[in-house]
């Protein structure tokens, strides 16, 4: 592979060459990143320090918050550094690492968010009396392990196709991070087959997750007919939060990867949405619409304030 490439680094075109716009973007995305970290860490600590951790839904939510942090952290620190320092380069090795980590953590998040949590809501609403038996800790762990295994298979398959390509000439990427389609454009070979395989791989993931999600909610809506008005309201509120997060994260991702292997000017906007903006809103969506989660957060915050006052 070393003989096939003489490119030691890649140059990002970035979001803008205007210094004022770059500084504005730095401040805005720094705020988004800090808000994402604080929100997700607060959810993690609140769940871990309460009885909610033993409930399957919140156990999965804690994993989702972890994946939000890991997924966004694979891109955002590099973006912030480039915007602040004006250095828009990345080494070949770090670029390949970024491709792998983005797809690895991103697909784990898709599997946990779309399939695992949809299955959990389906069991909770359709089999409430058997919920704790069906969704025991062993089964929950197996579902999370399956999500990680699926993420690894997807990421390794995408990574292996990209890392095998020769890069020997142009090294300017029309993006603010290393992604597959922009890299295909600068490879020194015909990448049509690789592009088709990438789209097919992503399409298979999207198809499987969509079928499972759609099937789960058809079953949920069918069973809600037998619930009381209050039961339907509570169930739909929880499901509404889940669907909102799925649409915010999954919608732009589908546009980015389920299409002919090429790049468009709108790609950067959609990329910003599913790498930074949507993950930032996840903690807000899951806490503002969830009474138990708000109580757990208040309890953790009150304990912190009380302990600090006691020490003072």
Rosetta silent file (secondary structure, phi, psi, omega in degrees, C-alpha in Angstrom):
SEQUENCE: XXXXXXXXXXXXXXXXXXXXXXXXXXXXXXXXXXXXXXXXXXXXXXXXXXXXXXXXXXXXXXXXXXXXXXXXXXXXXXXXXXXXXXXXXXXXXXXXXXXXXXXXXXXXXXXXXXXXXXXXXXXXXXXXXXXXXXXXXXXXXXXXXXXXXXXXXXXXXXXXXXXXXXXXXXXXXXXXXXXXXXXXXXXXXXXXXXXXXXXXXXXXXXXXXXXXXXXXXXXXXXXXXXXXXXXXXXXXXXXXXXXXXXXXXXXXXXXXXXXXXXXXXXXXXXXXXXXXXXXXXXXXXXXXXXXXXXXXXXXXXXXXXXXXXXXX
SCORE:     score description
SCORE:     0.000 S_00000001
   1 L     0.000  -35.790 -178.695    0.000    0.000    0.000 S_00000001
   2 H   -61.903  -33.540  179.756    2.898    2.330    0.785 S_00000001
   3 H   -73.549  -20.590 -176.851    4.112    2.000   -2.806 S_00000001
   4 H   -85.006  -10.859 -176.664    0.683    2.933   -4.128 S_00000001
   5 L  -135.591  145.775  171.362    0.535    6.335   -2.476 S_00000001
   6 L  -125.640   14.905  176.448    2.788    9.325   -2.002 S_00000001
   7 L   -88.950  117.771 -179.791    0.192   11.463   -0.263 S_00000001
   8 L   -97.570  -16.170  178.743    1.211   11.977    3.363 S_00000001
   9 E  -153.617  161.494  176.441   -1.595   14.397    4.228 S_00000001
  10 E  -117.590  151.172  179.473   -4.912   15.743    2.986 S_00000001
  11 E  -112.371  127.435  177.569   -6.066   19.363    2.841 S_00000001
  12 E   -85.685  135.681  170.156   -9.647   20.277    3.767 S_00000001
  13 L   -67.110  -35.566  176.653  -11.444   22.946    1.765 S_00000001
  14 L    80.879 -169.074 -177.088  -13.384   23.571    4.993 S_00000001
  15 L   -85.705  -35.112 -179.160  -16.545   25.584    5.524 S_00000001
  16 L  -165.427  154.630  176.244  -15.273   28.984    4.382 S_00000001
  17 L   -97.607   -5.532  179.187  -12.081   30.895    3.630 S_00000001
  18 L   -77.390  126.249 -176.492  -13.431   34.112    5.187 S_00000001
  19 H   -61.547  -40.685 -179.270  -11.766   34.793    8.562 S_00000001
  20 H   -65.719  -42.185  178.026  -14.873   36.366   10.097 S_00000001
  21 H   -65.670  -38.839  178.862  -17.070   33.454    9.057 S_00000001
  22 H   -62.688  -41.672 -179.900  -14.479   31.008   10.387 S_00000001
  23 H   -67.820  -39.834  176.620  -14.426   32.740   13.781 S_00000001
  24 H   -61.941  -44.822  179.185  -18.224   32.786   13.931 S_00000001
  25 H   -62.621  -38.894  179.001  -18.311   29.073   13.051 S_00000001
  26 H   -60.812  -48.568 -178.764  -15.677   28.346   15.712 S_00000001
  27 H   -63.981  -43.943 -177.580  -17.705   30.053   18.460 S_00000001
  28 H   -65.117  -47.405 -177.240  -20.988   28.480   17.322 S_00000001
  29 H   -74.630  -27.199  172.937  -19.665   24.927   16.983 S_00000001
  30 H   -64.805  -43.429  176.151  -17.693   25.214   20.219 S_00000001
  31 H   -59.912  -45.721  179.670  -20.962   26.110   21.952 S_00000001
  32 H   -61.113  -42.854 -177.205  -22.710   23.158   20.271 S_00000001
  33 H   -67.410  -43.344  178.322  -19.911   20.761   21.246 S_00000001
  34 H   -64.453  -42.559  178.307  -19.817   21.918   24.878 S_00000001
  35 H   -61.971  -40.284  178.010  -23.618   21.718   25.074 S_00000001
  36 H   -63.390  -46.604 -179.752  -23.504   18.198   23.640 S_00000001
  37 H   -62.802  -47.976 -178.231  -20.829   17.077   26.116 S_00000001
  38 H   -62.899  -46.413 -178.124  -22.561   18.642   29.133 S_00000001
  39 H   -62.105  -47.687 -178.039  -26.006   17.344   28.140 S_00000001
  40 H   -71.844  -36.794  176.568  -24.920   13.782   27.445 S_00000001
  41 H   -66.119  -36.229  177.053  -22.606   13.576   30.471 S_00000001
  42 H   -64.572  -41.269  176.381  -25.460   14.842   32.650 S_00000001
  43 H   -63.922  -45.272 -179.803  -27.715   12.107   31.270 S_00000001
  44 H   -59.535  -49.067 -178.703  -25.017    9.476   31.821 S_00000001
  45 H   -65.264  -42.109 -178.389  -24.334   10.534   35.422 S_00000001
  46 H   -63.583  -41.224  179.188  -28.039   10.913   36.245 S_00000001
  47 H   -70.455  -43.379 -177.762  -28.868    7.440   34.935 S_00000001
  48 H   -66.217  -30.605 -176.226  -25.843    5.773   36.552 S_00000001
  49 L   -95.282   13.153 -179.708  -26.550    7.366   39.931 S_00000001
  50 L  -135.688  173.901  179.284  -30.245    6.428   40.035 S_00000001
  51 H   -71.628  -10.112  179.948  -32.466    3.367   39.828 S_00000001
  52 H   -61.097  -27.517 -177.451  -33.180    4.286   36.201 S_00000001
  53 H   -60.553  -26.368 -178.742  -30.014    2.439   35.162 S_00000001
  54 H   -85.524   -3.009  175.416  -31.776   -0.852   35.925 S_00000001
  55 L   -94.955  129.835 -174.057  -34.607   -0.014   33.513 S_00000001
  56 H   -51.913  -43.904 -176.898  -33.868   -1.201   29.947 S_00000001
  57 H   -58.643  -42.991 -177.953  -34.947    2.037   28.230 S_00000001
  58 H   -78.440  -27.319  172.971  -32.561    4.158   30.297 S_00000001
  59 H   -62.252  -44.732  177.424  -29.814    1.561   30.050 S_00000001
  60 H   -69.438  -36.035  178.867  -30.021    1.930   26.256 S_00000001
  61 H   -63.849  -36.020  177.441  -30.280    5.708   26.561 S_00000001
  62 H   -65.131  -38.307  176.506  -27.006    5.760   28.516 S_00000001
  63 H   -67.701  -38.255  178.172  -25.328    3.849   25.675 S_00000001
  64 H   -62.783  -41.158  177.735  -26.835    6.254   23.153 S_00000001
  65 H   -63.834  -39.101  177.318  -25.393    9.226   25.072 S_00000001
  66 H   -62.559  -42.903  179.796  -21.974    7.543   25.103 S_00000001
  67 H   -67.684  -35.610  175.341  -22.136    7.001   21.346 S_00000001
  68 H   -56.379  -46.694 -178.631  -23.199   10.633   20.812 S_00000001
  69 H   -64.720  -48.767 -177.634  -20.046   11.785   22.591 S_00000001
  70 H   -64.803  -43.406 -177.151  -17.728    9.338   20.790 S_00000001
  71 H   -63.851  -50.503 -178.386  -19.276    9.923   17.349 S_00000001
  72 H   -68.590  -33.259 -179.467  -19.185   13.719   17.488 S_00000001
  73 H   -70.986  -13.717  176.731  -15.729   13.738   19.103 S_00000001
  74 L   -77.279  -12.366 -177.083  -14.325   11.902   16.090 S_00000001
  75 L  -123.467  -47.678 -167.570  -14.986   15.023   13.973 S_00000001
  76 H   -62.777  -45.043  179.413  -15.641   18.173   15.995 S_00000001
  77 H   -56.590  -38.996  177.741  -12.267   18.705   17.784 S_00000001
  78 H   -64.740  -42.766  178.505  -10.487   18.602   14.409 S_00000001
  79 H   -61.397  -46.198 -179.320  -12.995   21.055   12.940 S_00000001
  80 H   -62.864  -41.285  178.615  -12.606   23.452   15.880 S_00000001
  81 H   -63.596  -42.241  179.810   -8.818   23.283   15.679 S_00000001
  82 H   -66.203  -39.726  179.964   -8.848   24.002   11.944 S_00000001
  83 H   -67.210  -37.808 -177.393  -11.238   26.943   12.361 S_00000001
  84 H   -77.095  -44.727 -174.047   -9.189   28.480   15.190 S_00000001
  85 H   -93.151  -13.937 -178.609   -5.672   27.908   13.866 S_00000001
  86 L    74.915    8.151  178.680   -6.444   28.112   10.157 S_00000001
  87 L   -95.814  111.838 -174.411   -4.595   24.825    9.633 S_00000001
  88 L  -112.076   47.338  179.366   -6.784   22.627    7.455 S_00000001
  89 E  -121.270  156.282  176.657   -4.590   19.583    7.020 S_00000001
  90 E  -146.167  138.302 -179.321   -4.772   16.030    8.353 S_00000001
  91 E   -67.972  159.177 -179.925   -2.230   13.238    8.026 S_00000001
  92 H   -57.929  -45.726 -178.270   -3.055   10.173    5.935 S_00000001
  93 H   -63.022  -44.622  179.335   -3.153    7.938    9.020 S_00000001
  94 H   -67.639  -31.958  177.571   -5.422   10.253   11.006 S_00000001
  95 H   -64.935  -46.246  178.490   -7.680   10.637    7.980 S_00000001
  96 H   -64.514  -37.403  177.809   -8.138    6.863    7.697 S_00000001
  97 H   -64.307  -39.100  179.526   -8.690    6.670   11.458 S_00000001
  98 H   -65.572  -40.076  176.774  -11.379    9.349   11.220 S_00000001
  99 H   -59.370  -45.842 -177.318  -13.177    7.411    8.467 S_00000001
 100 H   -66.285  -49.439 -175.796  -13.183    4.278   10.618 S_00000001
 101 H   -65.444  -37.499  178.481  -14.265    5.889   13.912 S_00000001
 102 H   -61.126  -46.891 -178.600  -17.047    7.918   12.270 S_00000001
 103 H   -73.573  -33.523  179.730  -18.597    4.865   10.668 S_00000001
 104 H   -65.501  -57.580 -178.658  -17.979    2.653   13.694 S_00000001
 105 H   -70.563  -32.739  179.617  -19.596    4.894   16.306 S_00000001
 106 H   -64.439  -43.673 -179.296  -22.170    6.225   13.835 S_00000001
 107 H   -72.913  -34.403  174.291  -23.546    2.791   12.964 S_00000001
 108 H   -60.065  -42.904  178.779  -23.556    1.687   16.608 S_00000001
 109 H   -62.870  -40.995  177.899  -25.642    4.780   17.330 S_00000001
 110 H   -61.790  -46.133 -178.439  -27.994    3.929   14.458 S_00000001
 111 H   -65.205  -43.420  179.806  -28.451    0.354   15.688 S_00000001
 112 H   -68.266  -45.518 -176.284  -28.990    1.370   19.325 S_00000001
 113 H   -68.557  -48.853 -170.956  -31.189    4.347   18.453 S_00000001
 114 H   -85.638  -50.572 -171.863  -33.280    2.859   15.654 S_00000001
 115 H   -91.264  -51.607 -175.344  -33.510   -0.886   16.224 S_00000001
 116 H   -64.591  -47.943 -178.653  -32.723   -1.645   19.860 S_00000001
 117 H   -70.271  -29.954  175.102  -34.748    1.219   21.349 S_00000001
 118 H   -67.799  -42.093  176.716  -37.645    0.559   18.946 S_00000001
 119 H   -62.512  -41.594  178.537  -37.690   -3.095   20.038 S_00000001
 120 H   -61.255  -45.886  179.805  -37.582   -2.002   23.679 S_00000001
 121 H   -65.730  -36.015  179.967  -40.577    0.353   23.224 S_00000001
 122 H   -63.565  -45.605  179.321  -42.448   -2.366   21.326 S_00000001
 123 H   -66.427  -42.767 -177.797  -42.037   -4.864   24.178 S_00000001
 124 H   -61.659  -37.606 -176.450  -42.850   -2.240   26.851 S_00000001
 125 H   -86.760  -37.878 -175.437  -46.127   -1.245   25.176 S_00000001
 126 H   -88.378  -28.489 -179.423  -47.264   -4.598   23.789 S_00000001
 127 L  -130.548   59.738 -173.955  -46.125   -6.889   26.634 S_00000001
 128 H   -61.494  -34.064 -178.210  -46.083   -4.651   29.737 S_00000001
 129 H   -74.387  -24.035 -179.648  -46.599   -7.524   32.231 S_00000001
 130 H  -107.940    9.397 -173.577  -43.703   -9.520   30.766 S_00000001
 131 H   -58.596  -49.868 -176.446  -41.475   -6.525   30.003 S_00000001
 132 H   -67.585  -26.987  178.596  -38.935   -7.042   32.793 S_00000001
 133 H   -76.533  -45.902 -179.504  -38.700  -10.759   32.007 S_00000001
 134 H   -66.973  -46.667 -177.745  -38.253  -10.299   28.254 S_00000001
 135 L   -96.268   55.838  176.527  -35.913   -7.309   28.577 S_00000001
 136 L   -74.716  170.350 -174.099  -33.701   -8.745   31.308 S_00000001
 137 H   -63.210  -34.411  178.961  -30.138   -7.506   31.722 S_00000001
 138 H   -63.003  -45.587  179.461  -28.648  -10.446   29.821 S_00000001
 139 H   -66.936  -38.024  177.180  -30.823   -9.746   26.770 S_00000001
 140 H   -61.104  -44.194  178.642  -30.102   -6.013   27.010 S_00000001
 141 H   -63.162  -39.664  179.423  -26.365   -6.710   27.049 S_00000001
 142 H   -64.405  -38.822  178.478  -26.707   -9.030   24.052 S_00000001
 143 H   -64.898  -40.796  178.634  -28.561   -6.345   22.095 S_00000001
 144 H   -67.315  -42.516  177.487  -25.835   -3.785   22.848 S_00000001
 145 H   -61.488  -40.759  177.864  -23.094   -6.276   21.913 S_00000001
 146 H   -62.254  -38.732  177.505  -24.949   -7.005   18.652 S_00000001
 147 H   -63.849  -42.383  177.953  -25.037   -3.253   17.919 S_00000001
 148 H   -65.224  -41.094  179.384  -21.268   -3.012   18.514 S_00000001
 149 H   -64.612  -42.258  177.100  -20.635   -6.076   16.336 S_00000001
 150 H   -62.112  -40.523  177.439  -22.779   -4.586   13.548 S_00000001
 151 H   -63.093  -40.270 -179.755  -20.874   -1.310   13.829 S_00000001
 152 H   -66.597  -43.615  179.845  -17.540   -3.127   13.601 S_00000001
 153 H   -62.130  -46.286 -179.691  -18.575   -5.147   10.525 S_00000001
 154 H   -63.810  -48.204 -176.234  -19.854   -2.040    8.736 S_00000001
 155 H   -64.193  -42.303 -179.881  -16.869    0.146    9.671 S_00000001
 156 H   -65.836  -37.300  179.895  -14.263   -2.470    8.717 S_00000001
 157 H   -67.532  -43.424  178.094  -15.930   -3.099    5.349 S_00000001
 158 H   -67.116  -43.938 -178.572  -16.060    0.631    4.505 S_00000001
 159 H   -62.307  -42.955 -177.461  -12.561    1.237    5.872 S_00000001
 160 H   -63.553  -34.403  179.101  -11.022   -1.673    3.944 S_00000001
 161 H   -70.060  -37.231 -178.234  -12.381   -0.324    0.653 S_00000001
 162 H   -76.987  -43.808 -175.015  -10.976    3.175    1.271 S_00000001
 163 H   -68.536  -19.543  179.907   -7.597    2.199    2.727 S_00000001
 164 L   -84.000   -9.110 -178.127   -6.877   -0.022   -0.292 S_00000001
 165 L   -78.361  145.011  175.174   -7.210    2.898   -2.738 S_00000001
 166 L   -83.992  137.175  175.737   -4.080    4.631   -4.105 S_00000001
 167 L  -124.831  104.671 -171.304   -3.720    8.379   -3.406 S_00000001
 168 L  -129.514   -1.656 -176.705   -0.893    9.779   -5.480 S_00000001
 169 L  -132.594 -106.944 -178.923   -1.921   13.176   -6.817 S_00000001
 170 L   -63.751  139.491 -178.493   -4.511   15.712   -5.670 S_00000001
 171 L  -129.685   19.955  178.871   -4.999   15.747   -1.927 S_00000001
 172 E   -95.077  121.657 -177.626   -7.589   18.519   -1.435 S_00000001
 173 E  -103.396  126.144 -179.512  -10.866   17.234    0.061 S_00000001
 174 L   -81.852   66.584 -179.044  -14.006   19.299   -0.454 S_00000001
 175 L  -166.165  174.622  177.653  -15.223   18.730    3.107 S_00000001
 176 L  -105.924    5.840  175.040  -14.246   19.613    6.699 S_00000001
 177 L  -154.482  168.940 -178.742  -13.472   16.016    7.709 S_00000001
 178 L   -81.442  114.699  176.487  -12.420   12.772    6.032 S_00000001
 179 L  -130.057  166.041 -168.967  -15.411   11.049    4.505 S_00000001
 180 H   -66.602  -53.131 -175.292  -15.735    8.335    1.904 S_00000001
 181 H   -61.884  -44.695  175.869  -17.197   10.151   -1.117 S_00000001
 182 H   -61.338  -34.099  178.350  -14.775   13.133   -1.013 S_00000001
 183 H   -70.249  -35.116  177.481  -11.877   10.655   -0.718 S_00000001
 184 H   -60.666  -32.771 -177.994  -13.131    8.680   -3.718 S_00000001
 185 H   -68.273  -27.546 -176.356  -12.871   11.873   -5.797 S_00000001
 186 H  -104.146    4.652  177.429   -9.125   12.275   -5.125 S_00000001
 187 L   -72.792  147.498 -176.259   -8.110    8.610   -5.493 S_00000001
 188 L   -91.810   47.535  178.657   -5.757    7.819   -8.396 S_00000001
 189 L  -163.375  169.745  176.815   -7.917    5.068   -9.869 S_00000001
 190 L   -72.395  120.745 -174.751  -11.411    4.334  -11.124 S_00000001
 191 L  -109.345   16.819 -176.600  -13.588    4.266   -7.986 S_00000001
 192 H   -60.667  -48.128 -178.289  -16.949    3.424   -9.582 S_00000001
 193 H   -63.646  -43.391  179.203  -17.098   -0.121   -8.194 S_00000001
 194 H   -62.068  -42.475  178.662  -15.966    1.007   -4.746 S_00000001
 195 H   -60.719  -42.056  178.509  -18.608    3.761   -4.769 S_00000001
 196 H   -64.017  -41.889  179.681  -21.336    1.269   -5.669 S_00000001
 197 H   -64.819  -38.590  178.224  -20.190   -1.091   -2.889 S_00000001
 198 H   -63.171  -47.138  179.580  -20.186    1.771   -0.356 S_00000001
 199 H   -64.185  -41.319  179.492  -23.732    2.782   -1.311 S_00000001
 200 H   -62.883  -41.793  178.525  -24.870   -0.879   -1.281 S_00000001
 201 H   -61.906  -50.227  179.665  -23.363   -1.383    2.180 S_00000001
 202 H   -64.726  -37.080  179.579  -25.007    1.744    3.575 S_00000001
 203 H   -64.512  -38.156  178.643  -28.244    0.882    1.780 S_00000001
 204 H   -64.860  -42.340  177.642  -28.380   -2.541    3.386 S_00000001
 205 H   -61.757  -46.624 -178.926  -27.942   -1.010    6.848 S_00000001
 206 H   -63.505  -41.040 -178.721  -30.616    1.607    6.150 S_00000001
 207 H   -64.679  -47.129 -179.089  -33.043   -0.972    4.740 S_00000001
 208 H   -61.964  -47.415 -178.225  -32.679   -3.377    7.676 S_00000001
 209 H   -66.696  -37.469  179.367  -33.026   -0.657   10.303 S_00000001
 210 H   -66.400  -43.980  179.848  -35.988    0.960    8.519 S_00000001
 211 H   -61.080  -44.035  179.864  -37.860   -2.358    8.204 S_00000001
 212 H   -66.160  -41.652  178.835  -37.297   -3.140   11.892 S_00000001
 213 H   -64.820  -47.829 -179.314  -38.309    0.373   12.950 S_00000001
 214 H   -61.607  -44.693  179.176  -41.396    0.420   10.730 S_00000001
 215 H   -61.365  -41.560  179.965  -42.435   -3.061   11.870 S_00000001
 216 H   -61.676  -44.027 -176.504  -42.023   -2.144   15.538 S_00000001
 217 H   -77.213  -25.636  171.669  -44.200    0.954   15.251 S_00000001
 218 H   -64.152  -45.159  178.307  -46.895   -0.826   13.239 S_00000001
 219 H   -63.805  -41.389  179.873  -47.147   -3.360   16.075 S_00000001
 220 H   -61.897  -49.861 -178.615  -47.126   -0.551   18.680 S_00000001
 221 H   -63.716  -36.279  177.899  -49.912    1.416   16.972 S_00000001
 222 H   -64.316  -40.877 -177.695  -51.972   -1.741   16.523 S_00000001
 223 H   -77.800  -23.523 -178.598  -51.686   -2.599   20.236 S_00000001
 224 H   -66.460  -15.599  178.408  -52.384    0.953   21.450 S_00000001
 225 H   -61.096  -28.872 -177.000  -56.037    0.491   20.468 S_00000001
 226 H   -91.098    1.352 -178.433  -56.516   -1.578   23.626 S_00000001
 227 L   -91.894  159.928  174.695  -54.900    0.998   25.963 S_00000001
 228 L   -71.479  168.189  179.742  -56.629    3.696   27.971 S_00000001
 229 H   -60.690  -41.228  178.926  -56.467    7.319   26.830 S_00000001
 230 H   -66.398  -40.740  178.715  -53.817    8.081   29.492 S_00000001
 231 H   -63.915  -40.933  177.536  -51.819    5.002   28.519 S_00000001
 232 H   -64.642  -40.566 -179.351  -51.908    5.995   24.846 S_00000001
 233 H   -62.515  -46.104 -179.406  -50.817    9.533   25.683 S_00000001
 234 H   -65.347  -43.074 -179.342  -47.836    8.364   27.758 S_00000001
 235 H   -64.700  -44.233 -179.152  -46.787    5.759   25.181 S_00000001
 236 H   -67.776  -30.691  177.125  -47.047    8.199   22.275 S_00000001
 237 H   -64.928  -46.190  178.531  -45.059   10.814   24.217 S_00000001
 238 H   -64.635  -45.406  179.878  -42.168    8.386   24.707 S_00000001
 239 H   -65.386  -33.778  178.520  -42.384    7.147   21.124 S_00000001
 240 H   -61.848  -41.143  176.785  -42.567   10.739   19.885 S_00000001
 241 H   -61.793  -43.466 -178.449  -39.199   11.526   21.480 S_00000001
 242 H   -63.895  -47.425 -179.111  -37.692    8.436   19.891 S_00000001
 243 H   -63.783  -38.808  178.939  -39.066    9.175   16.414 S_00000001
 244 H   -59.926  -46.456  179.797  -37.926   12.830   16.625 S_00000001
 245 H   -65.658  -40.243  178.842  -34.340   11.801   17.388 S_00000001
 246 H   -60.192  -46.700 -178.104  -34.416    9.142   14.648 S_00000001
 247 H   -65.124  -43.248 -178.515  -35.587   11.649   12.018 S_00000001
 248 H   -62.726  -40.086 -176.177  -33.055   14.321   13.079 S_00000001
 249 H   -87.883  -44.961 -170.838  -30.109   11.916   12.953 S_00000001
 250 H   -78.518  -34.394 -177.177  -31.136    9.377   10.323 S_00000001
 251 H   -57.407  -58.356  178.739  -32.686   11.740    7.751 S_00000001
 252 H   -62.279  -32.634  179.295  -29.528   13.705    6.801 S_00000001
 253 H   -64.595  -40.322  178.665  -27.434   10.509    7.026 S_00000001
 254 H   -62.756  -42.635  177.850  -29.657    8.788    4.470 S_00000001
 255 H   -61.369  -37.272 -174.360  -29.259   11.760    2.108 S_00000001
 256 H   -72.261  -33.377 -170.541  -25.476   11.651    2.544 S_00000001
 257 H  -117.874  -17.277 -179.675  -24.925    7.950    1.824 S_00000001
 258 L  -102.021   72.794 -179.055  -27.916    6.558   -0.096 S_00000001
 259 L  -166.494  171.143  176.767  -27.310    8.144   -3.476 S_00000001
 260 L   -55.602  142.882 -175.874  -24.875    7.904   -6.404 S_00000001
 261 L   -68.867   81.176  177.623  -21.267    8.184   -5.161 S_00000001
 262 L  -146.510  178.063  179.878  -20.659   11.868   -5.798 S_00000001
 263 L  -119.308  150.052  179.390  -20.503   15.110   -3.826 S_00000001
 264 L  -129.216  157.021  178.359  -22.887   18.090   -3.758 S_00000001
 265 L   -59.362  -29.668 -177.829  -22.545   21.646   -2.359 S_00000001
 266 L   -75.780   -8.964 -174.522  -25.263   20.831    0.213 S_00000001
 267 H   -57.678  -39.776 -176.751  -23.203   17.956    1.655 S_00000001
 268 H   -65.590  -37.753  178.813  -21.454   20.149    4.219 S_00000001
 269 H   -63.808  -47.569  179.137  -24.763   21.459    5.590 S_00000001
 270 H   -65.052  -37.001  178.603  -26.160   17.956    5.980 S_00000001
 271 H   -63.226  -44.206  177.584  -22.852   16.775    7.472 S_00000001
 272 H   -59.868  -35.594 -176.896  -22.938   19.521   10.088 S_00000001
 273 H   -68.050  -47.557 -175.369  -26.472   18.514   10.946 S_00000001
 274 H   -89.875  -10.265  175.926  -25.846   14.830   11.625 S_00000001
 275 H   -96.168  -27.403 -174.865  -22.347   15.180   13.104 S_00000001
 276 H  -128.050  -53.687 -170.667  -22.913   18.125   15.482 S_00000001
 277 H   -66.665  -54.294 -177.388  -26.390   19.702   15.487 S_00000001
 278 H   -60.955  -46.408  177.504  -28.632   16.623   15.823 S_00000001
 279 H   -60.801  -28.607  178.837  -26.531   14.944   18.563 S_00000001
 280 H   -66.512  -34.529 -177.498  -26.635   18.226   20.511 S_00000001
 281 H   -80.682  -18.386 -177.339  -30.448   18.139   20.575 S_00000001
 282 H   -54.340  -48.854  179.562  -30.709   14.493   21.694 S_00000001
 283 H   -60.772  -39.307  179.615  -30.280   15.222   25.444 S_00000001
 284 H   -63.323  -44.821 -177.523  -32.858   18.036   25.270 S_00000001
 285 H   -63.607  -42.321 -176.154  -35.416   15.878   23.470 S_00000001
 286 H   -78.408  -20.066 -179.168  -35.026   12.967   25.858 S_00000001
 287 H   -96.616  -41.278 -176.503  -35.084   15.071   29.034 S_00000001
 288 H   -66.966  -26.304 -178.610  -37.690   17.754   28.334 S_00000001
 289 L  -102.745    9.993 -174.417  -40.306   15.144   27.391 S_00000001
 290 L  -129.693  110.993 -176.633  -39.416   12.652   30.126 S_00000001
 291 H   -65.200  -43.051 -178.608  -40.545   13.227   33.724 S_00000001
 292 H   -63.352  -39.066 -179.923  -38.403   10.440   35.224 S_00000001
 293 H   -67.060  -40.253  179.098  -35.297   11.734   33.483 S_00000001
 294 H   -64.885  -39.046  178.137  -35.920   15.296   34.714 S_00000001
 295 H   -64.304  -41.859  179.741  -36.358   14.019   38.284 S_00000001
 296 H   -64.249  -40.495  179.100  -33.097   12.050   38.081 S_00000001
 297 H   -66.737  -43.463  178.425  -31.186   15.091   36.769 S_00000001
 298 H   -61.361  -39.488 -179.630  -32.633   17.344   39.482 S_00000001
 299 H   -63.400  -45.071  179.212  -31.674   14.793   42.124 S_00000001
 300 H   -63.784  -43.662 -179.787  -28.071   14.609   40.893 S_00000001
 301 H   -65.008  -41.293  179.610  -27.793   18.411   40.686 S_00000001
 302 H   -65.835  -39.148  177.659  -29.296   18.887   44.166 S_00000001
 303 H   -64.279  -38.741  178.963  -26.921   16.297   45.648 S_00000001
 304 H   -65.051  -46.804 -179.859  -23.972   18.093   44.066 S_00000001
 305 H   -63.942  -40.800 -178.836  -25.077   21.488   45.380 S_00000001
 306 H   -65.008  -42.087 -179.296  -25.788   20.032   48.831 S_00000001
 307 H   -66.889  -37.390  178.229  -22.389   18.314   49.054 S_00000001
 308 H   -67.262  -40.924  178.189  -20.561   21.498   48.011 S_00000001
 309 H   -64.747  -35.454  179.421  -22.514   23.541   50.582 S_00000001
 310 H   -67.011  -40.524  179.543  -21.697   20.989   53.258 S_00000001
 311 H   -68.743  -35.435  179.283  -17.966   21.169   52.515 S_00000001
 312 L   -72.239    0.000    0.000  -18.039   24.974   52.577 S_00000001
